[in-house]
Amino acid sequence: MTDWTPPKINWTADDDLSKEHFNRIEKNLQYLAERDAGIREMIIEALGNMGRTASLEDTYLQLGEKIKQISMDATANAEDVLAGKTFYAGGAKRTGSWPGPMFGDGQHGHYDSDGSTTIADVVGATIVADYKSFRLNQGHILTTTNPVRVLVIRSWGDITINGEINLDRKGGYGDRYITIGGVQYDLLGGFGGDGGGAIGGGGDGGTDDCGQRAAGGLRGGGGGG
């Protein structure tokens, strides 16, 4: 292959062009031409590794545009990447804003209610809903189809409730105590011990609803004999 010869860079108006000058210029042009295909092939291979197609017929301008397009089809948003970490998407370098998994995995995306919502569930279910953001708008009601153990809403961002979360006679169904994150909570209205029959033929204390607002009814205790 041709070797590169340092060019003359101190030309003056009085300099004459000699055969040696022309030979040097031609050799340097040949040097560039010999390496052009190799450079293009390396760029084309790199683009192929990134899922892009290119050919030797592409100009350098076209190859440059294809390089720019590499991150255009990326699907990540800032909220999907750990805070402080950088990534490329949409043709630009971006910085993540996700605070980490302590507020759930955000699998349910952004919630911005456009009407009332009923979460389908089985009786006694423990529902944990992970959002990236949560907004229950005014006049909208969030509830469940059946009595649930507990409904937990977690969000990476703000939780805004201008509407109503209605678990009337549906919350706290099951045992009296529940443990979340190593902390034990006492659910008002959860099941207690069976009591005697209430005076007047009411339901059994601790198992039936007995007029309590939580699904599990009274915590138990003797009723009137």
C-alpha positions as CSV (number, residue, x, y, z in Angstrom):
1,M,0.0,0.0,0.0
2,T,1.0,3.6,-0.6
3,D,2.7,5.5,2.3
4,W,1.6,8.9,3.3
5,T,4.1,11.7,2.5
6,P,3.8,15.0,4.5
7,P,2.5,17.7,2.2
8,K,4.2,21.0,1.4
9,I,2.3,23.6,3.4
10,N,4.5,26.7,2.9
11,W,3.7,27.5,-0.7
12,T,4.4,31.0,-2.0
13,A,3.4,32.8,-5.2
14,D,6.9,32.3,-6.7
15,D,7.1,28.5,-6.1
16,D,7.1,26.3,-9.2
17,L,5.3,23.0,-9.4
18,S,7.7,20.2,-10.1
19,K,7.2,16.6,-11.1
20,E,8.1,15.7,-7.5
21,H,5.2,17.9,-6.2
22,F,2.7,16.2,-8.5
23,N,4.0,12.8,-7.6
24,R,3.6,13.5,-3.9
25,I,0.1,14.8,-4.3
26,E,-1.0,11.8,-6.4
27,K,0.6,9.4,-3.9
28,N,-1.3,11.0,-1.0
29,L,-4.6,10.9,-3.0
30,Q,-4.0,7.2,-3.7
31,Y,-3.2,6.7,0.0
32,L,-6.6,8.2,0.9
33,A,-8.4,6.2,-1.8
34,E,-6.9,3.0,-0.5
35,R,-8.2,3.6,3.0
36,D,-11.6,5.0,2.1
37,A,-13.1,1.6,1.4
38,G,-11.7,0.2,4.7
39,I,-13.1,3.1,6.7
40,R,-16.5,2.7,5.1
41,E,-16.5,-1.0,5.7
42,M,-15.8,-0.4,9.4
43,I,-18.6,2.1,9.7
44,I,-21.0,-0.2,7.8
45,E,-20.1,-3.1,10.1
46,A,-20.6,-0.9,13.2
47,L,-24.0,0.2,11.9
48,G,-24.9,-3.4,11.2
49,N,-24.1,-4.3,14.8
50,M,-26.5,-1.6,15.9
51,G,-29.3,-2.9,13.7
52,R,-28.8,-0.4,10.8
53,T,-28.2,-1.2,7.1
54,A,-25.6,0.7,5.0
55,S,-23.6,0.1,1.8
56,L,-20.3,1.1,0.2
57,E,-22.4,3.3,-2.1
58,D,-23.5,5.5,0.8
59,T,-21.8,8.9,1.0
60,Y,-20.1,9.9,4.3
61,L,-23.0,12.3,4.8
62,Q,-25.5,9.4,4.4
63,L,-23.4,7.3,6.8
64,G,-23.4,10.2,9.3
65,E,-27.2,10.5,9.2
66,K,-27.5,6.7,9.8
67,I,-25.3,7.0,12.8
68,K,-27.5,9.7,14.2
69,Q,-30.6,7.5,13.7
70,I,-29.2,4.7,15.9
71,S,-30.9,6.0,19.0
72,M,-34.0,7.3,17.3
73,D,-36.0,4.1,17.9
74,A,-35.0,3.6,21.5
75,T,-38.1,3.3,23.7
76,A,-36.7,4.2,27.1
77,N,-37.8,7.5,28.9
78,A,-35.9,9.3,31.6
79,E,-38.3,7.8,34.2
80,D,-37.3,4.3,33.1
81,V,-33.6,4.8,33.8
82,L,-32.0,5.0,37.3
83,A,-31.5,8.6,38.4
84,G,-28.1,10.0,37.4
85,K,-27.4,7.4,34.8
86,T,-27.2,8.5,31.1
87,F,-28.5,6.9,27.9
88,Y,-29.3,7.8,24.3
89,A,-32.8,8.0,23.0
90,G,-34.6,10.1,20.4
91,G,-31.3,11.2,18.9
92,A,-30.1,12.9,22.2
93,K,-28.2,12.0,25.3
94,R,-30.5,11.9,28.3
95,T,-30.3,11.4,32.1
96,G,-32.5,9.0,34.0
97,S,-34.8,10.1,36.7
98,W,-36.1,6.8,38.1
99,P,-35.4,6.9,41.9
100,G,-35.2,3.1,42.2
101,P,-37.5,0.2,43.1
102,M,-38.4,1.5,46.6
103,F,-41.7,2.8,45.1
104,G,-42.5,-0.3,43.0
105,D,-41.6,-1.1,39.4
106,G,-44.1,1.2,37.7
107,Q,-45.5,-1.7,35.7
108,H,-48.9,-0.1,35.4
109,G,-47.5,3.1,33.8
110,H,-49.1,6.5,34.2
111,Y,-52.6,6.6,35.7
112,D,-54.7,9.8,34.9
113,S,-58.3,8.8,35.3
114,D,-60.8,9.6,32.6
115,G,-63.7,8.1,34.5
116,S,-64.5,5.8,37.5
117,T,-62.5,2.6,37.7
118,T,-63.3,-0.8,39.2
119,I,-60.3,-3.1,39.9
120,A,-61.2,-6.7,39.2
121,D,-60.1,-9.0,42.0
122,V,-60.9,-12.1,43.9
123,V,-62.3,-12.1,47.5
124,G,-59.6,-11.4,50.0
125,A,-57.0,-10.3,47.5
126,T,-54.0,-8.2,48.4
127,I,-53.8,-5.6,45.6
128,V,-50.5,-3.7,45.0
129,A,-50.8,-1.3,42.1
130,D,-47.4,0.1,40.9
131,Y,-47.6,3.3,38.8
132,K,-45.2,5.8,37.4
133,S,-47.6,8.5,38.4
134,F,-51.1,8.4,39.8
135,R,-53.9,11.0,39.5
136,L,-57.5,10.3,40.4
137,N,-59.5,13.2,39.1
138,Q,-62.4,14.9,40.6
139,G,-65.8,13.1,40.4
140,H,-64.1,9.8,39.6
141,I,-64.3,6.8,42.0
142,L,-61.8,3.9,42.3
143,T,-63.1,0.7,43.9
144,T,-62.8,-3.1,43.7
145,T,-65.3,-5.7,42.5
146,N,-65.0,-7.8,45.7
147,P,-63.9,-7.3,49.4
148,V,-60.1,-7.1,49.5
149,R,-57.4,-7.7,52.1
150,V,-55.8,-4.4,51.3
151,L,-55.3,-2.0,48.4
152,V,-51.8,-0.4,48.1
153,I,-51.1,2.2,45.5
154,R,-47.4,3.0,44.9
155,S,-46.0,5.5,42.5
156,W,-42.6,6.8,41.4
157,G,-44.0,10.3,41.3
158,D,-46.8,12.2,43.1
159,I,-50.1,10.5,44.0
160,T,-52.8,13.1,43.5
161,I,-56.4,12.2,44.7
162,N,-59.1,14.7,43.8
163,G,-61.7,11.9,43.4
164,E,-62.7,9.1,45.8
165,I,-61.2,5.8,46.7
166,N,-64.2,3.9,47.9
167,L,-63.6,0.6,49.8
168,D,-66.8,0.9,51.8
169,R,-67.5,-2.6,53.2
170,K,-64.7,-3.9,51.0
171,G,-61.5,-3.1,52.8
172,G,-59.8,-5.1,55.6
173,Y,-61.3,-8.5,54.6
174,G,-59.5,-11.3,56.3
175,D,-57.4,-11.7,59.4
176,R,-57.1,-8.8,61.8
177,Y,-53.4,-8.2,61.3
178,I,-51.3,-7.7,58.1
179,T,-47.6,-7.3,57.7
180,I,-46.2,-4.9,55.0
181,G,-42.5,-4.3,54.7
182,G,-41.8,-6.0,58.1
183,V,-44.3,-3.7,59.9
184,Q,-47.5,-5.2,61.4
185,Y,-50.8,-3.3,60.9
186,D,-54.1,-3.7,62.7
187,L,-57.0,-3.7,60.2
188,L,-60.1,-2.2,61.7
189,G,-62.9,-4.7,61.1
190,G,-60.7,-7.7,60.3
191,F,-61.9,-11.1,61.5
192,G,-61.7,-11.8,65.2
193,G,-62.9,-14.6,67.5
194,D,-66.5,-15.9,67.1
195,G,-68.9,-14.4,69.6
196,G,-72.3,-15.4,70.7
197,G,-75.4,-14.5,68.8
198,A,-76.3,-10.9,69.1
199,I,-79.6,-9.9,70.9
200,G,-82.4,-9.6,68.4
201,G,-81.1,-12.2,66.0
202,G,-78.2,-10.2,64.6
203,G,-75.2,-11.8,62.9
204,D,-72.4,-13.6,64.8
205,G,-69.8,-11.1,66.2
206,G,-66.5,-11.2,64.5
207,T,-67.5,-13.1,61.3
208,D,-70.5,-11.3,59.7
209,D,-70.4,-7.7,58.6
210,C,-72.5,-6.6,61.6
211,G,-72.8,-3.1,60.2
212,Q,-69.1,-2.3,60.3
213,R,-67.6,-0.3,57.5
214,A,-64.8,-2.8,56.9
215,A,-65.5,-6.0,55.0
216,G,-64.4,-8.3,57.9
217,G,-66.9,-7.0,60.3
218,L,-66.3,-6.9,64.1
219,R,-63.1,-7.9,65.6
220,G,-64.8,-10.5,67.7
221,G,-65.9,-10.7,71.3
222,G,-68.9,-12.2,73.0
223,G,-72.3,-11.2,71.9
224,G,-75.5,-11.2,74.0
225,G,-76.7,-14.7,74.8
